[in-house]
Amino acid sequence: MRGSKHLSELIDLSALKIDALNIVKAPTGSGKTYFALTAIPHSIGEKALWQVVYLIDTINGKDQILRNYNAYSYCKAWDAIATGETLYWGDGDESVVIMTYAKFGQLLETRPDFHKHFKYIICDEMPSAIQYQYFEKRPNLCSIALHGLERAVRNDSTTVIALTATPNQIPSNFDAPYTFIPIDEAELIHYTVDEVRKYTNLEYLIEHLNPNETGICYVKHITKMKEIEAHAA
């Protein structure tokens, strides 16, 4: 790995704009999830639970975060408190509620101003949501979610942040002001490529890798992941 500082050490929250989509380009291993689920809610304090929403593209990704971070899944009781429908007199929590883009779109479908209730909306890998909206006839839940985020940028009360390693699709597919947040990439900790091995299929590659080393393998479907897991066992 290169660099010595994580994303939370390099971003000044006061520099984030409230009237533009704040695009943060950061590679794998740089601490994007930690920044979103720890640094931002800590800056708010116990009210973070009601003021911060984290959007993710898949249910599997959501479940992984729920297992490893101080985060909660969407529920109607939280919704009623966050939107002011129900008063809550207890203590809050320095945590966030996480939901998929599709769930966010579903909530916006019946309440177009749902986004107005939050101080921060954090978007994990927004390019995935941009692609998903074309998988079926629009409007669909992902396209509704994206339009809601565009409105959130314009409502002057919500800071919208897009965390991604590949932001190129966002500017041409997001109909609202945006800005790239500058980061010192030389200082940012991140994984580096030391060697490239050509392969025709993942099964062949796994057979020739060192089993004592740790790596990351990306596949599009959980079924394929299970096949590779069984092959590597």
C-alpha positions in Angstrom: 0.0 0.0 0.0 1.0 3.6 -0.5 0.3 6.8 1.4 0.0 7.3 5.1 -3.4 9.0 5.7 -7.0 7.8 5.5 -9.7 9.8 3.8 -11.1 11.0 7.1 -7.7 12.7 7.8 -7.6 14.5 4.5 -11.2 15.9 4.1 -12.3 19.1 5.9 -16.0 18.7 6.4 -16.4 22.4 6.5 -15.2 22.5 2.8 -18.2 20.4 1.7 -20.8 22.3 -0.3 -24.5 22.3 0.5 -25.5 23.5 -3.0 -23.6 20.9 -5.0 -23.0 17.2 -5.2 -19.7 16.6 -3.4 -17.8 14.0 -5.5 -15.0 12.3 -3.5 -12.8 10.2 -5.7 -10.9 7.7 -3.6 -9.5 4.2 -4.4 -10.2 0.9 -2.7 -8.6 0.8 0.8 -8.5 4.5 1.4 -11.2 4.5 4.1 -14.3 5.7 2.3 -16.6 3.6 4.4 -15.0 4.6 7.6 -15.2 8.3 6.6 -18.9 7.9 5.9 -20.0 5.8 8.8 -17.6 7.2 11.5 -16.1 10.6 10.8 -19.3 12.3 9.5 -21.7 11.0 12.3 -19.1 11.8 14.9 -19.1 15.4 13.7 -22.8 15.6 14.4 -23.0 13.7 17.6 -26.0 11.8 19.0 -28.4 13.3 16.5 -26.6 11.6 13.6 -28.9 8.7 13.8 -31.8 10.9 12.6 -29.8 13.2 10.3 -27.5 10.9 8.2 -28.5 8.4 5.5 -26.1 6.2 3.7 -27.2 4.8 0.3 -25.6 1.7 -1.2 -26.3 -0.2 -4.4 -26.9 -3.8 -3.2 -28.5 -5.6 -0.2 -25.4 -7.8 0.1 -23.3 -4.7 0.5 -25.7 -3.2 3.1 -25.7 -6.4 5.1 -21.9 -6.5 5.2 -21.8 -2.9 6.5 -24.4 -3.7 9.2 -22.2 -6.6 10.4 -19.0 -4.5 10.6 -20.0 -0.9 11.5 -22.2 1.0 13.9 -25.1 1.3 11.4 -28.8 0.5 11.3 -31.2 -0.7 8.7 -34.2 1.3 7.7 -37.3 0.7 9.8 -40.7 2.5 10.1 -40.0 3.6 13.7 -36.8 5.4 12.6 -38.6 6.9 9.7 -41.3 8.4 11.9 -38.7 10.0 14.2 -36.4 11.2 11.4 -39.2 12.9 9.5 -40.7 14.5 12.6 -43.9 12.4 12.6 -43.1 11.1 16.1 -41.2 12.8 18.9 -38.3 11.0 20.5 -37.1 12.0 24.0 -34.3 9.5 24.5 -30.6 9.8 23.5 -29.6 9.4 19.9 -26.5 7.7 18.6 -23.4 8.5 16.5 -24.5 6.1 13.8 -26.3 6.2 10.5 -29.2 4.4 8.8 -28.3 2.5 5.7 -30.6 1.6 2.8 -30.3 0.7 -0.9 -30.9 3.2 -3.7 -34.0 1.2 -4.6 -35.4 1.6 -1.0 -34.6 5.3 -1.1 -36.5 5.6 -4.4 -39.4 3.7 -3.0 -39.7 6.2 -0.1 -39.4 9.1 -2.5 -42.1 7.6 -4.7 -44.8 8.3 -2.1 -43.0 11.3 -0.4 -41.1 13.3 -3.0 -39.6 15.6 -0.2 -38.3 12.7 1.9 -34.7 13.9 1.3 -35.3 17.2 3.0 -35.2 15.7 6.5 -31.5 14.9 6.5 -28.3 16.9 7.0 -26.2 14.4 5.1 -27.0 11.9 2.4 -23.9 9.8 1.6 -24.0 7.9 -1.7 -21.7 4.9 -2.0 -20.7 4.1 -5.6 -23.3 6.3 -7.3 -22.2 5.1 -10.8 -23.8 1.7 -10.0 -27.2 3.4 -9.3 -26.8 5.3 -12.6 -26.3 2.0 -14.4 -29.1 0.2 -12.6 -31.7 2.8 -13.7 -31.3 1.5 -17.3 -32.0 -2.1 -16.4 -35.7 -1.6 -16.6 -38.2 0.9 -18.0 -38.0 4.3 -16.4 -39.1 5.7 -14.1 -38.0 3.0 -11.8 -36.8 3.0 -8.2 -33.2 3.8 -9.0 -34.1 6.7 -11.4 -36.5 8.1 -8.8 -33.7 7.9 -6.2 -31.3 9.8 -8.5 -33.9 12.5 -9.2 -34.4 12.8 -5.5 -30.7 13.3 -4.9 -30.7 16.0 -7.6 -33.5 17.8 -5.6 -31.6 17.3 -2.4 -28.6 19.2 -3.9 -30.9 22.1 -4.7 -32.8 22.3 -1.4 -30.1 24.2 0.5 -30.3 22.1 3.6 -28.8 18.8 2.8 -25.1 18.0 2.0 -25.0 15.2 -0.6 -21.7 13.3 -0.9 -20.8 10.7 -3.6 -18.0 8.4 -2.6 -16.5 6.4 -5.5 -13.3 5.1 -7.1 -14.8 5.7 -10.6 -16.7 9.0 -10.8 -16.5 9.6 -14.6 -20.1 8.7 -15.2 -21.6 11.1 -12.6 -21.2 14.5 -14.3 -23.0 13.6 -17.5 -25.8 11.7 -15.7 -26.5 14.0 -12.7 -28.7 17.0 -13.5 -27.6 19.3 -10.7 -24.5 21.2 -9.7 -21.5 19.1 -8.6 -18.0 19.7 -7.4 -14.9 17.4 -7.0 -13.4 17.6 -3.5 -9.6 17.9 -3.8 -7.6 15.3 -2.0 -3.8 14.9 -1.8 -3.5 11.6 -3.5 0.2 11.3 -2.6 -0.8 11.2 1.1 -4.0 9.1 0.7 -3.5 5.5 1.7 -4.5 3.1 -1.1 -3.7 -0.3 -2.6 -1.2 -0.4 -5.4 -0.7 -2.8 -8.4 2.6 -4.6 -8.0 2.1 -7.3 -10.6 -0.4 -8.1 -13.4 -1.2 -11.7 -14.3 -3.2 -12.4 -17.4 -5.8 -15.1 -17.2 -8.8 -16.5 -19.2 -11.0 -17.4 -16.2 -11.0 -16.9 -12.4 -10.8 -20.6 -11.6 -7.5 -20.9 -13.4 -6.2 -17.7 -11.7 -7.1 -18.9 -8.2 -5.3 -22.2 -8.8 -2.1 -20.3 -9.4 -2.2 -17.8 -6.6 -0.4 -18.1 -3.3 -3.1 -19.4 -0.8 -1.2 -17.6 2.0 -1.8 -14.1 0.5 -4.9 -12.0 0.9 -6.7 -10.6 -2.2 -10.0 -9.2 -3.4 -12.0 -10.8 -6.2 -14.9 -8.9 -7.9 -17.8 -10.8 -9.4 -21.2 -9.5 -10.5 -23.4 -12.2 -8.9 -23.5 -14.0 -5.6 -23.9 -17.3 -7.4 -20.5 -16.8 -9.1 -18.9 -15.9 -5.8 -20.1 -19.1 -4.2 -18.8 -21.1 -7.1 -15.3 -19.5 -6.8 -15.4 -20.0 -3.0 -16.1 -23.7 -3.4 -13.4 -24.0 -6.1 -10.8 -22.3 -3.8 -11.7 -24.5 -0.7 
